[in-house]
Amino acid sequence: MNKVIALNREHTRSHSNKRWLTLFFTAVLLAVIAIASVAIYRDQVAPFRTTVLIVGDASFDMGYFLKRAATSDEKPLALLQLLSFEEIIRQAAPNSPYNIKISDSDVTQALRAMARGHSDSIAEDEFNEWYRQQLNDSQLSDAEYRDLVHTRLLSAGLTQYLAERIPTVALQARLHVIVQPTVEDALTVRKRLDAGEDLGQLARELNQDPRLRDKEGELGWYTREALAPDLAKVAFEDLQVGEASNPLQVGDGNVGIFVVSERAAREVDGDDLQRKKATVLDDWLADAFKTHKVEFHGFNNGYNSETDAWVIEQLAAMKRKSGPAQ
């Protein structure tokens, strides 16, 4: 009897040890899995969920940013700027005073126009195949791709709204120039002008370009926007009418002395108006950017060099994965 009891105790102890060992190895396995899962999340999930851009109440994560970057010719920082402009348009264009509304059917029509190209029509199966290819190439979801087209339509509508309201009368300056080969020569010209010598006569005498000599140095009437920033500041801020400027570089190593002979509100000519229309959205965005909350983010403090290096590495990996273009 004692032997039977001892055997039972030994069996129970052995079973208990096996159970303990099973629980121990299970706990170790779960710990290993948990550690691996944390590492996988930290290295392969969390970075892609990191917020990279905030515009107002809208935010964009790294996953979306990488998808856009993979199909863009822009550098990462320039793309962040572009995405912020897109979001500013999304937030501003539908509201007063612009009130630009884009419906789902507008987006669908735009997609079909893109797929159709120069053709008059496109079959449904051809459109579906074209659209499937767009999603595949861009790696965007259907909602993301349609939202991108929606934004482009808003942008076009906003551009038209702004272009139609460009003033056709603007303050303009009538400019003259005397071009000289060196700064010293230009300073001599300015001294002669300051001493009261005639602008037209000096321009005919000293300008090297025969066309400028024939026109007595006159360049014509210009709005501020039509001039390079440094010359615009001189023409509209620094100079009084009839006053000679400091020497300014005018290309090819030459130096110019500029004079504003008149300044007045005038009808904007066709070429100048077209230039204004070509830049009207960029000008609007430059102003709107100052009034919107825009933040670039990354893995540490803002979009820094470490984040940029990681982005470039991910884009290279995505390119290798996609393989050579067919």
Contacts in CASP RR format, 6 or more apart in sequence:
PFRMAT RR
TARGET T0000
AUTHOR 0000-0000-0000
METHOD contacts of the structure
MODEL  1
MNKVIALNREHTRSHSNKRWLTLFFTAVLLAVIAIASVAIYRDQVAPFRT
TVLIVGDASFDMGYFLKRAATSDEKPLALLQLLSFEEIIRQAAPNSPYNI
KISDSDVTQALRAMARGHSDSIAEDEFNEWYRQQLNDSQLSDAEYRDLVH
TRLLSAGLTQYLAERIPTVALQARLHVIVQPTVEDALTVRKRLDAGEDLG
QLARELNQDPRLRDKEGELGWYTREALAPDLAKVAFEDLQVGEASNPLQV
GDGNVGIFVVSERAAREVDGDDLQRKKATVLDDWLADAFKTHKVEFHGFN
NGYNSETDAWVIEQLAAMKRKSGPAQ
47 62 0 8 1.000
47 299 0 8 1.000
47 310 0 8 1.000
48 61 0 8 1.000
48 62 0 8 1.000
48 63 0 8 1.000
48 66 0 8 1.000
49 61 0 8 1.000
49 62 0 8 1.000
49 63 0 8 1.000
50 61 0 8 1.000
50 62 0 8 1.000
50 297 0 8 1.000
50 298 0 8 1.000
50 299 0 8 1.000
51 59 0 8 1.000
51 60 0 8 1.000
51 61 0 8 1.000
51 62 0 8 1.000
51 297 0 8 1.000
51 298 0 8 1.000
52 60 0 8 1.000
52 61 0 8 1.000
52 62 0 8 1.000
52 65 0 8 1.000
52 80 0 8 1.000
52 296 0 8 1.000
52 297 0 8 1.000
52 298 0 8 1.000
52 303 0 8 1.000
52 307 0 8 1.000
53 59 0 8 1.000
53 60 0 8 1.000
53 65 0 8 1.000
53 80 0 8 1.000
53 83 0 8 1.000
53 84 0 8 1.000
53 87 0 8 1.000
53 294 0 8 1.000
53 295 0 8 1.000
53 296 0 8 1.000
53 297 0 8 1.000
54 60 0 8 1.000
54 293 0 8 1.000
54 294 0 8 1.000
54 295 0 8 1.000
54 297 0 8 1.000
55 83 0 8 1.000
55 84 0 8 1.000
55 87 0 8 1.000
55 88 0 8 1.000
55 91 0 8 1.000
55 292 0 8 1.000
55 293 0 8 1.000
55 294 0 8 1.000
55 295 0 8 1.000
56 87 0 8 1.000
56 91 0 8 1.000
56 292 0 8 1.000
56 293 0 8 1.000
56 294 0 8 1.000
58 87 0 8 1.000
58 90 0 8 1.000
58 91 0 8 1.000
60 83 0 8 1.000
60 87 0 8 1.000
62 298 0 8 1.000
62 311 0 8 1.000
64 144 0 8 1.000
65 76 0 8 1.000
65 79 0 8 1.000
65 80 0 8 1.000
65 83 0 8 1.000
65 311 0 8 1.000
66 311 0 8 1.000
66 314 0 8 1.000
66 315 0 8 1.000
66 318 0 8 1.000
67 138 0 8 1.000
67 139 0 8 1.000
67 140 0 8 1.000
67 144 0 8 1.000
68 79 0 8 1.000
68 83 0 8 1.000
69 76 0 8 1.000
69 79 0 8 1.000
69 311 0 8 1.000
69 315 0 8 1.000
70 138 0 8 1.000
70 139 0 8 1.000
70 315 0 8 1.000
70 318 0 8 1.000
70 319 0 8 1.000
71 137 0 8 1.000
71 138 0 8 1.000
71 139 0 8 1.000
72 79 0 8 1.000
72 82 0 8 1.000
74 82 0 8 1.000
76 303 0 8 1.000
76 308 0 8 1.000
76 311 0 8 1.000
76 312 0 8 1.000
77 296 0 8 1.000
77 303 0 8 1.000
77 308 0 8 1.000
80 296 0 8 1.000
80 303 0 8 1.000
84 289 0 8 1.000
84 292 0 8 1.000
84 294 0 8 1.000
85 285 0 8 1.000
85 289 0 8 1.000
86 151 0 8 1.000
86 155 0 8 1.000
88 285 0 8 1.000
88 288 0 8 1.000
88 289 0 8 1.000
88 292 0 8 1.000
88 294 0 8 1.000
89 151 0 8 1.000
89 154 0 8 1.000
89 155 0 8 1.000
89 158 0 8 1.000
89 285 0 8 1.000
90 150 0 8 1.000
90 151 0 8 1.000
90 154 0 8 1.000
91 292 0 8 1.000
92 98 0 8 1.000
92 158 0 8 1.000
92 288 0 8 1.000
93 100 0 8 1.000
93 154 0 8 1.000
93 155 0 8 1.000
93 157 0 8 1.000
93 158 0 8 1.000
94 100 0 8 1.000
94 101 0 8 1.000
94 102 0 8 1.000
94 154 0 8 1.000
98 158 0 8 1.000
98 161 0 8 1.000
100 154 0 8 1.000
100 157 0 8 1.000
100 158 0 8 1.000
100 161 0 8 1.000
102 150 0 8 1.000
102 153 0 8 1.000
102 154 0 8 1.000
104 146 0 8 1.000
106 150 0 8 1.000
106 153 0 8 1.000
107 146 0 8 1.000
107 149 0 8 1.000
107 150 0 8 1.000
107 153 0 8 1.000
110 149 0 8 1.000
110 152 0 8 1.000
110 153 0 8 1.000
111 127 0 8 1.000
111 131 0 8 1.000
111 146 0 8 1.000
111 149 0 8 1.000
112 122 0 8 1.000
112 127 0 8 1.000
114 149 0 8 1.000
115 122 0 8 1.000
115 126 0 8 1.000
115 127 0 8 1.000
115 130 0 8 1.000
115 131 0 8 1.000
116 122 0 8 1.000
122 130 0 8 1.000
134 145 0 8 1.000
135 141 0 8 1.000
135 142 0 8 1.000
135 145 0 8 1.000
138 145 0 8 1.000
140 148 0 8 1.000
155 281 0 8 1.000
158 281 0 8 1.000
158 284 0 8 1.000
159 280 0 8 1.000
159 281 0 8 1.000
162 280 0 8 1.000
162 281 0 8 1.000
162 284 0 8 1.000
163 276 0 8 1.000
163 277 0 8 1.000
163 280 0 8 1.000
166 268 0 8 1.000
166 273 0 8 1.000
166 276 0 8 1.000
166 277 0 8 1.000
166 280 0 8 1.000
167 268 0 8 1.000
168 267 0 8 1.000
168 268 0 8 1.000
168 273 0 8 1.000
169 265 0 8 1.000
169 266 0 8 1.000
169 267 0 8 1.000
169 268 0 8 1.000
170 223 0 8 1.000
170 224 0 8 1.000
170 265 0 8 1.000
170 266 0 8 1.000
170 268 0 8 1.000
171 223 0 8 1.000
171 224 0 8 1.000
171 236 0 8 1.000
171 263 0 8 1.000
171 264 0 8 1.000
171 265 0 8 1.000
172 221 0 8 1.000
172 222 0 8 1.000
172 223 0 8 1.000
172 263 0 8 1.000
172 264 0 8 1.000
172 265 0 8 1.000
172 266 0 8 1.000
172 268 0 8 1.000
173 221 0 8 1.000
173 222 0 8 1.000
173 224 0 8 1.000
173 235 0 8 1.000
173 236 0 8 1.000
173 260 0 8 1.000
173 262 0 8 1.000
173 263 0 8 1.000
174 218 0 8 1.000
174 220 0 8 1.000
174 221 0 8 1.000
174 260 0 8 1.000
174 261 0 8 1.000
174 262 0 8 1.000
174 263 0 8 1.000
175 218 0 8 1.000
175 219 0 8 1.000
175 220 0 8 1.000
175 221 0 8 1.000
175 222 0 8 1.000
175 235 0 8 1.000
175 258 0 8 1.000
175 259 0 8 1.000
175 260 0 8 1.000
175 261 0 8 1.000
176 199 0 8 1.000
176 200 0 8 1.000
176 203 0 8 1.000
176 216 0 8 1.000
176 217 0 8 1.000
176 218 0 8 1.000
176 219 0 8 1.000
176 258 0 8 1.000
176 259 0 8 1.000
176 260 0 8 1.000
176 261 0 8 1.000
177 203 0 8 1.000
177 207 0 8 1.000
177 212 0 8 1.000
177 217 0 8 1.000
177 219 0 8 1.000
177 250 0 8 1.000
177 256 0 8 1.000
177 257 0 8 1.000
177 258 0 8 1.000
177 259 0 8 1.000
178 186 0 8 1.000
178 189 0 8 1.000
178 199 0 8 1.000
178 202 0 8 1.000
178 203 0 8 1.000
178 206 0 8 1.000
178 207 0 8 1.000
178 212 0 8 1.000
178 217 0 8 1.000
178 256 0 8 1.000
178 257 0 8 1.000
179 207 0 8 1.000
179 208 0 8 1.000
179 209 0 8 1.000
179 212 0 8 1.000
179 250 0 8 1.000
179 254 0 8 1.000
179 255 0 8 1.000
179 256 0 8 1.000
180 186 0 8 1.000
180 188 0 8 1.000
180 189 0 8 1.000
180 206 0 8 1.000
180 208 0 8 1.000
180 247 0 8 1.000
180 254 0 8 1.000
180 255 0 8 1.000
180 256 0 8 1.000
180 257 0 8 1.000
181 208 0 8 1.000
181 253 0 8 1.000
181 254 0 8 1.000
181 255 0 8 1.000
182 255 0 8 1.000
183 247 0 8 1.000
183 255 0 8 1.000
185 255 0 8 1.000
186 247 0 8 1.000
186 255 0 8 1.000
186 256 0 8 1.000
186 257 0 8 1.000
187 247 0 8 1.000
189 202 0 8 1.000
189 206 0 8 1.000
189 244 0 8 1.000
189 257 0 8 1.000
190 244 0 8 1.000
190 245 0 8 1.000
190 246 0 8 1.000
190 247 0 8 1.000
190 257 0 8 1.000
192 202 0 8 1.000
193 199 0 8 1.000
193 202 0 8 1.000
193 244 0 8 1.000
193 257 0 8 1.000
193 259 0 8 1.000
194 244 0 8 1.000
199 216 0 8 1.000
199 217 0 8 1.000
199 242 0 8 1.000
199 259 0 8 1.000
199 261 0 8 1.000
200 216 0 8 1.000
200 217 0 8 1.000
201 216 0 8 1.000
203 212 0 8 1.000
203 213 0 8 1.000
203 215 0 8 1.000
203 216 0 8 1.000
203 217 0 8 1.000
203 218 0 8 1.000
204 213 0 8 1.000
204 214 0 8 1.000
204 216 0 8 1.000
204 217 0 8 1.000
205 213 0 8 1.000
207 213 0 8 1.000
207 217 0 8 1.000
208 254 0 8 1.000
218 261 0 8 1.000
221 266 0 8 1.000
221 269 0 8 1.000
222 235 0 8 1.000
222 272 0 8 1.000
223 268 0 8 1.000
223 272 0 8 1.000
223 276 0 8 1.000
224 232 0 8 1.000
224 235 0 8 1.000
224 236 0 8 1.000
225 232 0 8 1.000
225 272 0 8 1.000
225 275 0 8 1.000
225 276 0 8 1.000
225 279 0 8 1.000
225 283 0 8 1.000
226 272 0 8 1.000
226 275 0 8 1.000
227 235 0 8 1.000
230 248 0 8 1.000
231 248 0 8 1.000
231 258 0 8 1.000
234 245 0 8 1.000
234 246 0 8 1.000
234 248 0 8 1.000
234 258 0 8 1.000
235 258 0 8 1.000
235 260 0 8 1.000
236 263 0 8 1.000
238 245 0 8 1.000
239 245 0 8 1.000
239 258 0 8 1.000
239 259 0 8 1.000
239 260 0 8 1.000
240 260 0 8 1.000
241 260 0 8 1.000
241 261 0 8 1.000
241 262 0 8 1.000
241 263 0 8 1.000
242 259 0 8 1.000
242 260 0 8 1.000
242 261 0 8 1.000
243 259 0 8 1.000
243 260 0 8 1.000
244 257 0 8 1.000
244 258 0 8 1.000
244 259 0 8 1.000
245 256 0 8 1.000
245 257 0 8 1.000
245 258 0 8 1.000
245 259 0 8 1.000
247 255 0 8 1.000
247 256 0 8 1.000
247 257 0 8 1.000
248 255 0 8 1.000
248 256 0 8 1.000
248 257 0 8 1.000
248 258 0 8 1.000
249 255 0 8 1.000
249 256 0 8 1.000
250 256 0 8 1.000
268 276 0 8 1.000
295 302 0 8 1.000
296 302 0 8 1.000
296 303 0 8 1.000
297 303 0 8 1.000
298 304 0 8 1.000
298 307 0 8 1.000
299 306 0 8 1.000
299 307 0 8 1.000
299 310 0 8 1.000
300 306 0 8 1.000
300 307 0 8 1.000
END
